[in-house]
Every structure is written in C-alpha cells, then in structure tokens.
Amino acid sequence: MGRVRLEDIAAVVGVSKNTVSKALRGAGGVSAEMREKIRETALKMGYRRVRDLDKEVENITVLCRESFFGEPTFWSSILYGIENSARNRNIKLSVTAVDAEDEENLNIPYAINKETTNGIIIVGTLNDGFIKKIKALGIPIVVIDHYSEEIQCDYINSANKKGIYEALKYLYKSGHRKIGFIGNNEWAYSFRERYESFIYYAKKFNIEVDEDYIWLDISLKRTDFIEDMDYFKRKIKYSEKFPSAWICSNDKIALAFIKNLMDLGISVPDKVSVIGFDDIEIARISHPRLTTLNVPKQAMGERAVSQLLFRISNEDKPYEFIELNTSLIVRDSTKGVF
C-alpha cells in the first residue's frame, strides 16, 4: 500500500475526511468513541503522522495490587490488552505490583518518576491517598475499573449499570419476580455500582427487594472457593420465600453459589436461576455453563493505552469517564418460570 491519506482512513471508518482530521488533531466535534476508532484505524493502516500528532511516548508503567497476579481470571485479560496495545505502538511497558503495606503507608515505588515513565495506568482499586500521591508526581494517569470522586483523571470502566439492567430485564421477561443479589458494597467501585444499580432497576421493574436476600457481607479476605463455600452453607435457607433467581457481583461468587445450591439438592436452573458478571473463562465451561454479563476486558486495557497517549498530548483537555459496553450472555444457569 502507498502513502495513506486522510480520505483513505475516512473511507474505511465511514466518516468524512474532515472528521478524520479533527479526530487525529484532538479537535472538538468528535465523540471519544469515534476519535479512538479513527486513531486506531489510522495506526493499523500505517498512517505515519499519528505518531507525529502525539508527544513521543517511550515508556508506560502499569500499577496494580500485588494480589491481582493471583487472580488470573479477570485481570490478566486487561493486562494483555494493555501489553498488546503498547507493543503495537513500540512502547516499552513495565508492570509494578504494589503490596498491601506499601499501599497503606503510601510508599510510591522508587522507580516511578518523570525520567523513567511518560504515563501511568492504574489497574483496579488502590486507595485514594496512594493515587493522589502518584498524581502529585505530575505524570499523566489513567485508571481502569475504579472510580473516585476525590481524584481528577481519566477513567475506563465497564458499563455496570447497563449490565444489571439487561440482567434484570431478562429475568423479569422470563417470569422471575423474586430476585436476590450477592456481592459486597465495600469492595471495588464496580461492585458498589452493580449493587446500587440492582436496587434502582429492581424498583423500575416493580420487583420487591427483600433485604433477607440481599447478601453484601462476603469478606474481602475470601479469595478462594473453599471459603466461599463455607459462607454460602451458612446463608442458604431454601423455602418458598427463596428467590427464583439471583444476580451475583461477579462470576466467581456466582459459581461458588451454584456449587452450594447443587450440593444441597437445589437444581440450577430448574429451581433457581443464577447470573454472574465478567464472563471469565471458567464461566464458559462450568456445569451448568454460567449466564453472565460479558465485560470487554482486553478492550478496556487497549482503550486505557489510547486514552493515556491522548492525555499525554492534551493535558489541558477535560478528563473523561469512559464506559465500555457490557452484554448479556445467556447460557445454561438460567431459565424461565412460566
């Protein structure tokens, strides 16, 4: 292919040449989603001036809690998206794990400074004080799967509210009127938002919320299925009041819940339907296969890199809160009650 022109990019994306020009210059009048699509298309087509439009970026640092490396089912996909996007742009990527003690004492890794990195991507929840101290270094940051009203920066999240709405709508149309929820409103931002959305949309669908079946006390220390099993053994009291369907804050909780129900002789989905959230790999091969909300994990990582590059070149532009769409994946753990 010869030299790529603006009109070539416009033809592929399906927009005008002027829109492509605005997007690549960071000018107004183009949505964040369209701007990103155009810039990604330009990169893939080999449009050389995309590099010229950004400040030269050589190094990006990823920060996350040390515990995330022990949870390969969710975070690894986000980290892969970051790595893949950085590699395609020939940007060096370093990943730094933050242990609990350093986070609590606000000990920033000594290797993070303006001389060693051009930008920082924070993956998941870190406490506000720690993030504020990072931001005070004057290095552009983007945060994935977290949000704090106290910290002004760019955020990349999944569309949690839409996901819960779709789950409740599906269950309601399937005849379910007693629906429970399992999570923890003190966990990560996404967990709190999913719970709050459940309460809000349950009222929209005229579903009575029974506090006995809103379980928000799963301990933060419960990191494996064995402990989760013990929790559910104490909670499950099957009766006529027991909800015919449940929405869980993530797939791991949903799978543990299903295992306990089945152990107690409560068939899923014949007696109880269960929906998870995240669509981790095991949800696709579990028995029964889990109905869940797919979170575009790899895309979140890729989008964070693009947003960070934009922020590095446009420090004065308004910060953005970006949500990537979730979608309901119906499998075998749910059925109607007609």
N, C-alpha and C positions, 0 to 999 in steps of 0.2 A: 504494500500500500504506500502511496506517495504521501506528501505532506498533508496532515489532517487539518481541515479548515473548520471554522465555526459552523458553517452551513452543513458540513458532514455530520457533526455532532447533533445539530438540530434535527436532521433527518432521522437519525437513529432514535432519539428521545421522543420525537413527535411534537416539538415546540418550534418557536420562531428563532431565527438567528439572534435577534435582539435579546430574547430571554436567556439564551446560552451566554451571551456576552455579559449580561447583568449577573448571572449566577457565578461565572468564573471571576468576576471582578469583586464579588461580595456586595454588589449594589442592592438597593431595596427593590420591592415589587416582585420578589420571587420567594415562594414558601421554602422553609427549611428542607422539607422533603424533596421538593423539586431541585433545589440547589445541590443537595447531596447527590441525587440521581445524575444530574448533569456532570458534576465534577468526577464522579466515579466512572461514568461513561467516557469522559474525556481522557481519563487516565488509562482505561482499558484500550482505547483506540490509539494511544500513543501520542496524544496532543502534548507536545513538549512544553508549551507555555504554562501548563498547570503548575509546574514546579516554580516557574518564574513568578507566579502570582502569589505564592506562599513565601514567607520567610524561610530561609534554609533551615530545615529541621534534620538533625543527625541522630539525636538520642531521645527516647521516650522512656520514662520509668513507670512501672506498674506497682502500685502499693495495695496490699490486701492483708487481712489477718492470717496468721500462720495456720490457723485451724482450717482454712479453706482448702489447703492442699490435702487434707484428709477427707474431703468431700468431693470426689471426682465426678459425681453425677450431674452437677449443675455448673459449678464454677469453671470446670475445665473447658466447657464449650465457649464460655465468654472469653476466657484467656486465649483459646485457639483463635477466636475471631480477631482479637487484638493482634496476636502474633502474625496471623495471615495478612492483615491489612498493613501492618508495619513492614513486613517482608516485601510485599508488592511495591512499596514505596522506597525500598532500600534504606529504611530507618532502623538503627540499632535499638533493640528493646532489652531492657533489664527489668527483672521482676524481683521485688524486695518484700519479704514477709515480715509482718510486724507481730511480735509476740505480745501476750496479754500484759506483761509487766511494763514493757516499753510504751504500750498504748496508754496504760493507766497513768504513767509518770510523764507522759508527753515527750518521750525521748525520740526525736527525729533521727532516722538513720544518718550517720555522719557523711555518707557518700552522696546524699541528695543536696545539691546546690546548683546555682545557675551555671557553674562551669561544667558540670557533669551531665546535666539534662536540660532539654528545651521545654519539656512539658511533663505533666504527671497525670496518670489515670488511676483513680482510686476505685477499686472494685469492692462493692459491698459496704457493710457498715463499719465505720470507725467512729470513735466518739468525737463530738463536736470540737472539744478542746484540741484534740490531735489534728483534725483537719484545719482548724483555724491557724494552728502553728505552721502547718505546711503552706497554707495560703499566704501567710506573712512573709514567706521567703521571696514572694514576687514572681513565682513560677506559675504559668497558666495551668489550671487543673480542670479535669472533667471527672465527674463521679457517676459510677454505674450502680444501679439497683439500690439506691439510697436517696434520701432527701432530708434536708434540714432547713427550716425557716431561718436559722441563725447564720447560714453560710451562703454568700452570694457567689455562685459559679454555675457552670453548665451541668445539667443532669440528664442521664439517659436511663429510662425506666421502661418496664413493660406496662401495657395498658391494663392495669389490675381491675379498675372499675368496670371496664367493658367486659373483661373476662367473667367476673362474678355475675354481671347482668346476663350474659349469654348462658351461664350455667343455670341460674335460677329460671330463666325463661324456658329453657329446655326441660327442666324438671317439672315446672308448672304445666307446660303443654302435655307432658307425659302423665299428668294426673296426680302428681305429688302435692300434698297440701301441708304435710308435717315435715319440715326440713331442718336438720340440725347443722351446726357449724363447729369445726375443731381447729384450733390454732393457738396463738398467743399474742395478745395485743401489746406485749412489751418487747417483742422481737424486732426484727428489721422493719423498715418502712413499708416494704411490700406486704408483710404480714398484717400490719395495722390497717393498711388501706383495704386489703381484702376483707378483713372483718368488718370495718366500717361500711364498706360497700354492701356487704351481705345484709346488715341491719337496714340500710337505706332502701335497697331494692326489694327486700322481703316485704316491706310496707307497701311498695308500689304494686306488688303482685297480690296484696291482701293476704299474705302468708303470716299467720300468727307466730311470733317469735317466743318460744318457750325457754326461759332462762335455764331450766334444768338441762337443756340440750344445746347450750352454748358453752363449749368447753375451751377455756382460754388459759388453763393453768399447766400446760405441758412445760416442764422445767427446761431452762436453757441448757442444762447440763446433759439432757437426754440426747445423746449423739448416736446411739445405735438402736437397732430394732429390739434387742432384748429388754432394755429399759422401757421402751415404748410399750412393749407387750405388758409389762407389769402395770403400767399406768392404765391401760385400757381394761385390764382384768378388774380393776377396782371401780371403773366408771360404768361399764356396760351393765345395764339392768333392763333386759328386754321385756316389754309389756305392750299393751295396746296403745299406750301413750308414746312409745318409742317411735321416733321419726322414720318414715319410709324411705327417706333419702338424706344424705349428708354431703356437705361440701367441706373439703379439708384445705388448709392453707398451703400445703404442698403435697407432692406425690409420696414422699417418704412417710408422712403421717397417714395418708390415705391407705397405703399398702399395709402398714402396721395395724391399722384399724380393721381392715378387711381380714387379715390373718386372725385376729382375735374373734371377730364375728363368726368366721368359719369354724374355728376351734370350739366355739360354743354351740355349734349346730345351727347358726343363723345364716342361711344361704344368701350369697351375693351373686346375682342381683334379685333372686326370686322373692326374698323378704325385705332386703334393704339394698338400695342403690347408693353408690359412693362415687364422688367426683374428686379428683385431685387437682393440682395446679403445678405447672412447669413442664410436663412431658419429658421427664428424664428417661434414659434408655430402658431401664428395667420396667417402666410402666407399659412398654410395648410388648413385653414378653411375659409379664406376670400372669398368674392364673387366679381369677379371671383377668384378662387384659384391661388395664385401667382407663376409664373415661377421664379425660383431663383437659386442662387448658394449656395449649402449646405456647411457650414463651420463646421468642426468636433469639436464643442465647448468643449464637455466633454473630448474628446481625447486630446485636447490642454492642458486642466488642468492636466490630468493624466500624460501627457508627461513632463510637467513642473516639477512635483514632481520627476520623474525618473531622469531628467537631473540635478536637484538640488542635488540629492543624489550622482550622478556621480561626479559633480563638487566639492562637499564637500570632496570626497575621492581622487580627481585628480585635485588639484588646479593648477598644472603646465601644464596640457594638454591644447591645443589650444581651444579657445572659439568656440562655434558652433552656426550657424544660421540655425535653423530647420524650415522647412515649411511642414505643413500637407496638404494633398491633398484636393482640393475642387472639387465638382461635380455638373454638371448642372441638376436641377430637373425641367422637363418640365411639366407644369400644364395648367391652362385654360386662363392665361392672355396673351398668345402669339398664333399667327397663321401665316401661310404663306400668301403671297400676289400674288400668281401666278394667 
